[in-house]
Amino acid sequence: MAERRSRRPRTAGTATSRVTAMRTSAFGAPLVIAANLAAPAAGLTAESAFGGAPIAQPAMRTLLFNVFGQLVPSPGEFAARCQIADTTYLGVSAEFVRQAILTDPVLAPVNYVNDLFDCDDYVQYLRTRMALLGANRRLAAPLAVGFILTAEHAFNFCVGPTGQLTLINTQSDDRAVVSDPSAFAAFMWVSNANRVQSIYV
């Protein structure tokens, strides 16, 4: 999947060396990567970033339908495109998740390589990293971090401790975020030519 707005030309040698370095750092010891999650923004500890009432699978499905349901043609199509993998989730603040993106060298914009490591890979890597973080900390449930794929791009989302869903443009130069559901369609450039393909948490 190509990043529509911040695509960069690559020279032949540069792309290969970056991908090799990324594979070594990303896949050499994934549990260590998650355990060494860089410190979040000043004043925001992991303990304050996680929490709220656990979000059970039915509640997560309802939340996602209420937020994204109008972006697909029908409830039946939404059900087919939305995968909720776990039974319960723990809310996590958008600030914590965005800080994890900003401080992870694997997710740096310079690592973008069309098709090899592009927007869908960025969002899946972040989702896996947050799962490993939860496992390392022995949290009561996985963190509520997922991703949404459109025909043209991919985005992460998280559900905060208060139930607020935030979209994050993980593979972009500014790593922009939006928490207003009325702005989600414009943020993701949703149109007849760029439909929602998949939602996963």
matplotlib code that plots the C-alpha trace (Angstrom):
import matplotlib.pyplot as plt

x = [0.0, 1.5, 1.5, -0.5, 0.7, 4.3, 5.8, 9.6, 11.8, 14.5, 17.9, 18.6, 21.3, 19.5, 16.4, 18.2, 20.4, 17.5, 15.4, 18.2, 18.9, 15.2, 14.8, 17.7, 16.4, 12.7, 12.9, 16.1, 14.5, 10.9, 10.2, 13.2, 12.0, 8.7, 10.3, 12.5, 9.6, 11.0, 9.6, 6.4, 5.9, 6.9, 4.4, 2.8, 3.7, 2.7, 0.5, -1.4, -1.6, -3.4, -6.7, -10.3, -13.0, -12.0, -13.6, -15.3, -15.6, -19.3, -18.6, -15.7, -17.8, -20.5, -17.9, -16.3, -19.6, -20.8, -17.6, -16.8, -20.2, -21.2, -18.0, -19.1, -22.2, -24.1, -24.1, -23.5, -20.4, -19.2, -19.4, -17.5, -14.7, -14.3, -12.2, -12.0, -9.4, -9.5, -12.2, -11.3, -9.2, -7.5, -7.8, -4.6, -4.1, -3.5, -0.6, 1.1, 0.6, 1.8, 4.8, 5.6, 5.5, 7.7, 10.4, 10.6, 13.3, 11.7, 8.6, 10.7, 9.4, 12.8, 12.2, 9.3, 9.9, 7.0, 5.5, 8.4, 7.7, 4.9, 1.7, 0.2, 3.4, 3.8, 0.4, 0.8, 4.2, 2.8, -0.2, 2.2, 4.6, 1.7, 0.7, 4.2, 4.3, 1.1, 2.6, 5.8, 4.0, 1.5, -1.4, -4.9, -5.9, -4.3, -4.1, -6.9, -4.7, -5.8, -5.6, -7.9, -7.0, -8.5, -7.9, -5.1, -3.7, -3.5, -4.1, -3.8, -6.4, -6.6, -9.3, -8.5, -9.3, -12.4, -13.6, -12.4, -11.3, -8.4, -7.1, -3.3, -1.6, 1.4, 3.2, 3.4, 5.8, 3.7, 2.0, -1.2, -4.0, -7.7, -10.3, -13.4, -15.4, -17.0, -13.6, -12.5, -13.8, -11.8, -8.8, -8.7, -9.7, -12.6, -14.5, -16.1, -12.6, -11.0, -13.3, -12.6, -11.3, -10.6, -10.7, -8.7, -8.2]
y = [0.0, 3.3, 6.4, 8.8, 12.1, 11.7, 9.4, 9.8, 8.8, 6.2, 5.5, 1.8, 1.4, 3.4, 1.3, -2.0, -0.9, 0.6, -2.5, -4.7, -2.6, -2.5, -6.2, -6.7, -4.2, -5.1, -8.9, -9.7, -9.7, -8.5, -8.9, -6.7, -4.0, -3.9, -4.0, -1.1, 1.1, 4.7, 6.9, 8.6, 12.4, 14.2, 13.7, 10.6, 7.3, 3.9, 3.5, 6.7, 5.8, 2.5, 1.8, 2.5, -0.2, -3.2, -3.1, -6.5, -7.7, -6.8, -3.3, -2.9, -4.1, -1.5, 1.3, 0.5, 0.3, 3.6, 5.3, 3.5, 2.0, 5.0, 4.6, 1.2, 0.6, -1.7, -3.3, -6.7, -5.4, -3.8, -7.2, -8.8, -6.2, -5.8, -8.3, -8.2, -10.7, -10.7, -11.0, -7.9, -4.8, -2.2, 1.4, 3.3, 7.0, 8.4, 10.4, 7.3, 5.5, 8.5, 8.9, 5.2, 5.9, 9.0, 7.3, 4.0, 4.1, 1.4, 3.6, 6.6, 8.1, 7.5, 3.7, 3.9, 1.6, 1.2, -2.3, -3.6, -1.5, 1.0, 2.1, -1.3, -2.6, 0.4, -0.1, -3.8, -3.4, -0.9, -3.2, -6.0, -3.8, -2.7, -6.4, -7.3, -4.3, -5.7, -9.1, -7.9, -5.9, -8.7, -6.4, -7.7, -7.5, -6.4, -2.7, -1.3, -0.5, -1.6, -0.6, 0.3, -0.2, 1.8, 1.1, 3.8, 4.0, 2.5, 4.1, 3.0, 3.7, 3.4, 3.5, 5.5, 4.8, 7.0, 5.2, 7.9, 6.5, 8.3, 7.8, 8.1, 8.5, 6.3, 6.3, 10.0, 12.8, 14.4, 11.3, 13.3, 12.3, 13.1, 12.2, 13.8, 11.0, 13.6, 14.3, 10.6, 10.3, 13.4, 12.4, 9.0, 10.5, 8.0, 8.2, 5.8, 5.3, 4.9, 2.7, 1.1, -2.4, -3.8, -2.9, -5.0, -4.8]
z = [0.0, -1.0, 1.3, -0.8, 0.7, 1.7, -0.8, -1.2, -4.1, -3.2, -4.6, -5.2, -2.5, 0.2, 0.3, 0.7, 3.5, 5.4, 5.1, 6.2, 9.3, 10.1, 9.9, 12.3, 14.9, 14.5, 14.4, 16.3, 19.8, 19.7, 23.4, 24.2, 21.8, 23.6, 27.0, 26.1, 25.0, 25.2, 27.9, 27.1, 27.1, 30.2, 33.0, 31.3, 32.9, 31.6, 34.7, 33.9, 30.2, 30.6, 32.4, 32.6, 32.7, 30.6, 27.2, 26.4, 22.8, 22.4, 23.7, 21.3, 18.4, 19.3, 19.7, 16.3, 14.6, 16.1, 14.9, 11.6, 10.6, 8.5, 6.4, 5.0, 2.9, 5.2, 8.7, 7.0, 5.2, 8.4, 10.2, 7.4, 7.4, 11.2, 13.1, 16.9, 17.9, 21.7, 24.4, 26.4, 25.9, 28.1, 27.2, 26.3, 25.9, 22.4, 23.7, 24.9, 21.6, 19.5, 21.7, 21.1, 17.4, 17.6, 19.6, 17.7, 15.1, 13.1, 12.6, 11.5, 8.2, 6.5, 6.7, 4.3, 1.3, -1.2, -0.9, 1.2, 4.4, 3.8, 5.5, 6.2, 7.6, 9.9, 11.4, 11.9, 13.4, 15.9, 16.8, 17.4, 19.5, 21.7, 22.2, 23.2, 25.6, 27.3, 27.5, 29.0, 31.7, 32.3, 31.8, 32.6, 28.9, 25.6, 24.9, 22.7, 19.6, 16.2, 12.6, 9.7, 6.0, 3.2, -0.5, -0.5, 3.0, 6.5, 9.9, 13.6, 16.1, 19.9, 22.4, 25.5, 29.1, 28.8, 25.7, 23.2, 19.9, 18.2, 14.7, 14.0, 10.7, 11.7, 8.4, 7.7, 8.3, 11.1, 12.6, 12.8, 15.2, 15.2, 17.9, 16.4, 14.6, 12.4, 10.9, 10.4, 6.8, 5.7, 7.7, 6.0, 2.5, 2.4, -0.9, -3.4, -4.8, -1.4, 0.7, 4.1, 3.4, 6.9, 10.6, 13.1, 16.8]

ax = plt.figure().add_subplot(projection="3d")
ax.plot(x, y, z, "-o")
ax.set_aspect("equal")
plt.show()
